[in-house]
Amino acid sequence: MSNSFVHRRIAIFGSTGSIGTQALEVIAANPDKFSVEILTAQSNDELLVKQALKFQPNIVVIGDDRKYEAVKQALSHTHIKVFAGAKSLEEVASMDCYDMMLAAIVGFAGLRPVLCALDIGKPIALANKETLVVAGDIVMKKAVEKRVPIIPVDSEHSAIFQCLVGETRNKIEKVILTASGGPFLGRKPNYLVNVKRDHALQHPNWQMGAKITVDSATLMNKGLEMIEARWLFDLGPEQVQVIIHPQSIIHSMVQFDDGSIKAQLGLPDMKLPIQYALAFPQRIPNDFPRFNFKNPCQLTFEDPDTKTFRNLVLATEALYKGGNQPCVLNAANEIAVYAFLRNRIGFLDMTDLIERTLEHVPMIESPTLEEYFESDGEARNFAASLIKL
């Protein structure tokens, strides 16, 4: 097999977040293989400018219009084109000047740029799980129509993807998503009622952004991953299982219909699945730390505590109901996490807020894209109305 690697121009949508900054480290370590064509950020203009000066992309987009002049001024002595606003994200995603999009915008805001990239036949390295949670049926249908791959960056979905390489003709019995359990593994509601933002942001294994770290603490992250896996791998809800694995060494597993289980292992480091997605189908060497079987390490597994962490139950119910329910779940959760991070509601209040929103927004069995956006808006407005000012 040839080892020649065709140079790829990468568009990083969400370059100043945890995934975006680590992706730039991967690109910096492999300048012969990757270059940066597009960088976008929502509001962190200072870091965006630093990244642009270092990587010299063709285009940068700052989502927050108010930061446009500052970014434009800081880059005025370069060739870099500067755009601003949500509409610009879509317009730039539709430009045929890059080879692959790394979709790393946090939350629902990442959906439209991904659809624009798919429209022009660009492969997606997907770090934004909400895109598939909200409108997985529409996104995957478009990817199939355009014959472009969506390669997952989430460590769990990357693990499943890797386990499925070479298994196209073999039937999957189920996929098993592993969860670390977050910082509150084993804790009960009487402890969680007093938990504050700073406790929830202390993840034992992973360095991640604030939103995903809180989602990990509530187990909502695993619920969203179940919905993402359902669409990515064309599974029925009953084929997706979650197991707690505190060491985060096994990133996920696939069980085939002969009972055999394949697992992907490695140290908890997001640079590995990022690199795998950007370079797929090739594996490229790196100097990341390796897991060492000589160091004593017990790998343990247990069922999630769904009585305490009810977000996982709400997400599972939304997965089974389908329609606009995952979209509503995601919207309510984004509002809940936003409020929790600003000390406006308590840790356990997040689940109550999501549950009440799911009860309030009407079910739509087979939503159009427009109806997904309407459901998202309605869910956000209702969830926000429940928060005491």
Buried (B, 14 or more C-beta within 10 A) or exposed (E): EEEEEEEBBBBBBBBBBBBBBBBBEBBEBBEEBBBBBBBBBBEBBBBBBEBBEEBBBBBBBBBBEEBBEBBBEBBEEBEBBBBBBBEBBBBBBBBEEBBBBBBBBBBBBBBBBBBBBBBBEBBBBBBBBBBBBBBBBBBBEBBEEBEBBBBBBBBBBBBBBBBBEEEEEEEBBBBBBBBBBBBBBEBEEEEBEEBEEEBBBEBBBBEBBBBBBBBBBBBBBBBBBBBBBBBBBEBEBEBBBBBBBBBBBBBBBBBBEEEEEBBBEBBBBBBBBBBBBBBBEEEBEBEEEEEEEEEEEEEEEEEBBBEBBBBBBBBBBBBEBBBBBBBBBBBBBBBBBBBBBEEEBBBBBBBBBBBBBBEBBEEBEEBEBEBBBBBBEBBBEBBBEBBEE
